[in-house]
Amino acid sequence: MSRVSEALKPNTKMVPLPSDYIVPERDVNEIPVLECRHLGIDFGGLHAVEDFNLTVGKTEIAGLIGPNGAGKTTVFNLLTKVYAPTRGTIMLDGQDTAGMSISRASQAGIARTFQNIRLFSSLSVEDNVRIGLHNQVHCGMMPGIFRTPRYWKSEREFHEKSLELLDVFDMSSYAGITAGSLPYGAQRRLEIVRALATNPKLLLLDEPAAGMNPSETADLMQNILKIRDQFKISVMLIEHDMDLVMGICEGIAVLNYGKIIAKGTPEQIQENPQVIEAYLGKSREA
């Protein structure tokens, strides 16, 4: 493990719930932000995800890892309602999300980023963030058409909120720059800022460190911790960078062939024979 990861390594005490899941001790008296119960989806005769059970604490940084093709992004697509599950239940902050559309799930408090950056490249950095603020639009169509005082008040509020969110990542000075002209790492950060603009309870990050150099990855780790602490939300990430995962995740679930094969703390996952076999193809010799 890198020196950076050791410095950031969480010392959170994880405690069991009555359901045999673990959450950070600080979240034990809170309703879990996410509960997946016997979740599954089939594509034809293929069980892409099967009997997926997971609980994530109110302010937990959780990891979902596994080999390529294990079904991790499919799980994120289920959580965000891109796919409707074939079976099982998804509870968000105690609310059953069955039947929700993608937009309704976003309003309920799930936000995500993607493996491949999906920004509006020709728009400004600020406009990309403002798009994420759509959940908080309180100005109707008519004030917008006639540019009433209510409309201009709303515009000022959106401008201030956008700059406030950008400032979390030290990006407010980029507000007027075209998003597509930003360096790669800054575009990654902007995508996270836009997701935060939706005011989520659960932020899903799909391979956020992909393509980043070690310095950018170290900054990302600090920013994820900042998000958890400043916004008091849960962050769940898919990631192949094990330094990042083991450095900041408090609880980790390992997926292989659509099924969870292990759940636990970073230390437990690192020593789990099934996890070692899934990644290396054979158990580690004693």
Legacy VTK file of the C-alpha trace (Angstrom):
# vtk DataFile Version 3.0
C-alpha trace
ASCII
DATASET POLYDATA
POINTS 286 float
0.000 0.000 0.000
1.282 3.460 -0.874
2.386 6.004 1.736
-0.544 8.232 0.738
-3.026 5.420 1.316
-1.529 4.646 4.714
-1.962 8.272 5.740
-5.627 8.290 4.688
-6.466 4.767 5.799
-9.741 4.929 7.763
-9.680 3.949 11.402
-13.451 3.776 11.595
-14.862 1.107 13.848
-17.344 -1.025 11.908
-20.153 -2.561 13.956
-22.699 -5.270 13.060
-26.385 -4.552 12.558
-29.057 -7.100 13.535
-29.167 -8.119 9.861
-25.490 -9.235 10.064
-24.298 -6.293 7.954
-21.723 -3.809 9.180
-21.818 -0.013 9.141
-19.580 2.663 10.659
-20.156 3.070 14.380
-21.263 6.685 13.859
-24.135 5.447 11.629
-25.391 2.616 13.803
-28.473 4.516 15.055
-29.319 5.949 11.627
-31.449 4.453 8.867
-29.003 3.016 6.291
-28.829 5.147 3.175
-28.949 2.006 1.018
-30.325 -1.480 1.556
-30.322 -4.003 -1.266
-32.220 -7.188 -0.520
-31.908 -10.243 -2.769
-31.392 -7.974 -5.769
-31.037 -9.626 -9.155
-31.388 -9.040 -12.879
-31.460 -11.435 -15.819
-30.612 -10.725 -19.445
-32.197 -13.582 -21.320
-30.977 -16.682 -19.532
-27.979 -14.928 -17.999
-28.056 -14.041 -14.283
-26.044 -10.814 -14.523
-26.574 -10.031 -10.824
-27.883 -12.628 -8.394
-28.951 -12.394 -4.733
-27.134 -9.094 -4.165
-27.483 -8.056 -0.506
-25.781 -4.917 0.749
-26.253 -2.262 3.410
-24.467 1.104 3.322
-24.413 3.409 6.346
-25.684 6.980 6.316
-22.222 8.544 5.942
-20.160 5.530 4.895
-17.522 5.451 2.190
-18.194 2.037 0.670
-16.395 0.119 -2.041
-17.737 -2.310 -4.635
-14.866 -4.179 -6.255
-14.309 -7.251 -8.383
-12.717 -8.452 -11.615
-13.730 -7.001 -14.978
-17.155 -8.273 -16.006
-18.200 -9.088 -12.440
-21.381 -6.990 -12.709
-20.363 -3.871 -10.779
-21.631 -1.282 -13.272
-24.804 -3.345 -13.689
-25.400 -2.896 -9.955
-24.985 0.878 -10.335
-27.441 0.802 -13.247
-29.929 -1.013 -11.031
-29.509 1.486 -8.211
-30.019 4.461 -10.544
-32.967 2.826 -12.365
-31.283 2.540 -15.741
-32.289 -1.119 -15.369
-35.346 -2.458 -13.575
-34.441 -5.413 -11.344
-35.850 -8.818 -12.186
-36.236 -9.454 -8.473
-35.327 -7.974 -5.110
-35.699 -4.648 -3.327
-33.712 -1.409 -3.251
-34.336 0.842 -0.253
-32.982 4.394 -0.291
-32.983 6.052 3.119
-35.801 3.723 4.156
-37.875 4.319 0.996
-38.626 1.534 -1.479
-37.497 2.682 -4.933
-39.628 0.145 -6.845
-41.179 1.693 -9.949
-39.083 4.861 -9.823
-37.851 6.409 -13.054
-34.263 7.609 -13.490
-35.306 11.208 -12.793
-37.364 10.232 -9.760
-34.438 8.246 -8.324
-32.253 11.328 -8.800
-34.783 13.480 -6.965
-34.952 10.874 -4.197
-31.217 11.260 -3.631
-29.091 9.004 -5.862
-26.404 10.613 -8.031
-23.636 9.039 -10.070
-20.656 9.551 -12.288
-19.598 7.253 -15.136
-16.536 5.320 -16.277
-16.335 7.580 -19.320
-16.636 11.303 -18.665
-20.051 12.636 -19.673
-19.830 16.397 -19.533
-21.454 18.981 -21.792
-18.080 19.806 -23.303
-19.158 22.894 -25.239
-20.801 24.513 -22.196
-18.998 26.389 -19.468
-17.923 24.762 -16.234
-20.576 26.731 -14.353
-23.325 25.732 -16.789
-22.445 22.070 -16.292
-22.955 22.501 -12.555
-26.172 24.473 -13.064
-27.579 21.550 -15.040
-27.052 19.429 -11.951
-29.129 21.905 -9.940
-32.281 21.052 -11.896
-33.715 19.222 -8.864
-33.878 22.533 -7.028
-35.612 24.573 -9.755
-38.447 26.593 -8.189
-38.976 29.094 -10.976
-41.788 28.217 -13.400
-41.939 28.600 -17.164
-43.737 31.958 -17.261
-41.228 33.837 -15.052
-38.501 32.434 -17.313
-40.210 33.619 -20.491
-40.941 37.128 -19.199
-37.712 37.481 -17.175
-39.559 38.495 -14.023
-37.782 39.488 -10.759
-38.432 35.930 -9.544
-36.485 34.606 -12.517
-33.484 36.875 -11.874
-33.497 35.995 -8.186
-33.398 32.309 -9.126
-30.525 32.967 -11.549
-28.493 34.698 -8.826
-29.118 31.828 -6.416
-28.025 29.256 -9.011
-24.879 31.240 -9.803
-23.936 31.489 -6.132
-24.681 27.817 -5.485
-22.640 26.742 -8.522
-19.611 28.731 -7.400
-19.997 27.411 -3.861
-19.917 23.801 -5.110
-16.998 24.469 -7.451
-15.087 26.019 -4.577
-15.248 22.702 -2.707
-12.842 21.383 -5.356
-10.972 24.675 -5.771
-12.514 25.100 -9.228
-14.494 28.347 -8.902
-11.838 30.184 -10.952
-12.694 27.863 -13.872
-16.411 28.776 -13.852
-16.371 30.584 -17.200
-14.068 28.161 -19.004
-15.432 25.672 -21.527
-15.669 22.284 -19.818
-14.069 20.442 -22.726
-10.914 22.526 -22.443
-10.184 21.423 -18.863
-7.375 18.937 -18.159
-8.518 15.339 -17.703
-8.330 15.348 -13.899
-10.286 18.599 -13.679
-13.002 17.168 -15.931
-13.283 14.218 -13.547
-13.681 16.616 -10.630
-16.283 18.643 -12.506
-18.362 15.531 -13.113
-18.368 14.865 -9.368
-19.336 18.493 -8.649
-22.247 18.221 -11.090
-23.424 15.051 -9.342
-23.196 16.822 -5.961
-25.335 19.640 -7.371
-28.330 17.273 -7.391
-28.161 17.259 -3.566
-27.739 13.475 -3.211
-27.930 11.242 -0.158
-25.855 8.601 -1.948
-23.111 9.456 -4.453
-22.055 6.623 -6.774
-18.614 6.973 -8.362
-17.873 4.563 -11.217
-14.074 4.218 -11.523
-13.368 7.840 -10.534
-9.583 7.358 -10.652
-9.538 5.890 -14.170
-6.851 7.604 -16.233
-5.522 9.646 -13.324
-1.864 9.907 -12.394
-0.765 9.218 -8.775
-0.935 12.896 -7.791
-4.456 13.281 -9.173
-5.514 10.060 -7.431
-4.182 11.329 -4.104
-6.163 14.551 -4.570
-9.249 12.504 -5.428
-8.944 10.536 -2.191
-8.806 13.755 -0.192
-11.805 15.116 -2.089
-13.922 12.018 -1.435
-13.220 12.350 2.275
-14.089 16.053 2.048
-17.397 15.231 0.361
-18.331 12.757 3.092
-17.396 15.115 5.898
-18.742 18.364 4.442
-21.986 17.115 2.885
-22.671 14.322 5.407
-23.595 11.869 2.668
-22.580 8.357 1.719
-20.176 7.641 -1.133
-20.057 4.274 -2.888
-17.374 3.670 -5.474
-16.365 1.117 -8.063
-12.625 1.206 -8.481
-9.694 -0.940 -9.645
-7.068 1.161 -7.874
-6.643 -0.881 -4.710
-4.549 1.791 -2.988
-7.533 4.117 -3.259
-10.091 1.490 -2.210
-8.129 0.198 0.762
-7.071 3.716 1.708
-10.491 5.335 2.162
-13.275 2.714 2.046
-14.740 1.666 5.381
-16.803 -1.275 4.169
-16.104 -3.225 0.973
-18.156 -5.744 -0.999
-16.526 -7.994 -3.594
-18.521 -9.074 -6.625
-17.656 -11.986 -8.906
-19.859 -13.399 -11.663
-22.746 -11.277 -10.405
-22.613 -12.539 -6.816
-21.103 -11.075 -3.665
-18.326 -13.379 -2.499
-17.092 -11.298 0.443
-18.017 -8.291 2.566
-16.017 -6.649 5.324
-13.428 -4.096 6.325
-10.380 -3.463 4.096
-8.280 -5.705 6.332
-10.796 -8.558 6.126
-11.087 -8.249 2.346
-7.310 -8.243 1.816
-6.989 -11.554 3.670
-10.076 -13.279 2.254
-9.093 -16.437 0.275
-12.095 -16.144 -2.084
-11.149 -12.583 -2.970
-7.539 -13.536 -3.588
-8.651 -16.382 -5.821
-11.083 -14.169 -7.758
-8.320 -11.680 -8.552
-5.352 -13.988 -8.947
-7.013 -17.184 -10.144
-5.684 -19.217 -7.222
-5.400 -19.004 -3.461
-2.307 -17.364 -2.065
0.143 -19.903 -0.672
0.879 -19.788 3.043
LINES 1 287
286 0 1 2 3 4 5 6 7 8 9 10 11 12 13 14 15 16 17 18 19 20 21 22 23 24 25 26 27 28 29 30 31 32 33 34 35 36 37 38 39 40 41 42 43 44 45 46 47 48 49 50 51 52 53 54 55 56 57 58 59 60 61 62 63 64 65 66 67 68 69 70 71 72 73 74 75 76 77 78 79 80 81 82 83 84 85 86 87 88 89 90 91 92 93 94 95 96 97 98 99 100 101 102 103 104 105 106 107 108 109 110 111 112 113 114 115 116 117 118 119 120 121 122 123 124 125 126 127 128 129 130 131 132 133 134 135 136 137 138 139 140 141 142 143 144 145 146 147 148 149 150 151 152 153 154 155 156 157 158 159 160 161 162 163 164 165 166 167 168 169 170 171 172 173 174 175 176 177 178 179 180 181 182 183 184 185 186 187 188 189 190 191 192 193 194 195 196 197 198 199 200 201 202 203 204 205 206 207 208 209 210 211 212 213 214 215 216 217 218 219 220 221 222 223 224 225 226 227 228 229 230 231 232 233 234 235 236 237 238 239 240 241 242 243 244 245 246 247 248 249 250 251 252 253 254 255 256 257 258 259 260 261 262 263 264 265 266 267 268 269 270 271 272 273 274 275 276 277 278 279 280 281 282 283 284 285
